[in-house]
Amino acid sequence: MNSYSKILIAVILSSLLAISSCKKEEIIIEGCTESTAMNYNATATSNDGSCILAYEIAIGIWNISSECADLTITIFEQSVEVPLNEIFPETIEITGEEDGVVSLDVNENSILADVANNGVVTIQDNQTISFDTDSFDPTGLIGVVEVDITGSGTIVSASNGNLSLTLSFEIPLAGSQSSTCEIAFSR
């Protein structure tokens, strides 16, 4: 074997040894790797503990502010302003009922809502609260009204969210009424 062949074999063996000893360096991308989380990152290769699960962050005490459309009803030709913003307290406690279902405590009335993984909140069907009209009804004819609530919203983060609601009710001597409310949640 001539020296040229020996050198060629040495170069090939050295190259193979160098290539085989090189390890691919794995690129680590930190982020939320849980696909059911609101902030799932499909490109993340390592879970950094930042996952936000909508159902879990919905639970707790929230400050709320409500903006309800004005509602005026007429009973025996007398106009009555209905202060719908008074239906909602300044704070609401949200408790977990089961995975994906929460209960909103509104003045000792429970309203059930579904919370999707992406943060969408939907009030379940047939949710009703009682509203006492004695404080603003000069006729004294309305009394306690059952208010049907429908609507949906979004949990935006662990510290804020919103709901758009429709309030529907039957008022004696005034018929069916409805109004809309925008509710902002914050912590």
Secondary structure, DSSP 8 states (H G I E B T S, - for coil): --HHHHHHHHHHHHHHHHHHH--------EE---TTSTT--TT-SEE-S----HHHHH-EEEEEEEEE--EEEEETTEEEEE-GGGGS-SEEEEEEEETTEEEEEETTEEEEEEE-TTSEEEE-TTEEEEEE-TTT-TTS---EEEEEEEEEEEEEETTEEEEEEEEEEEETTTEEEEEEEEEEEE-
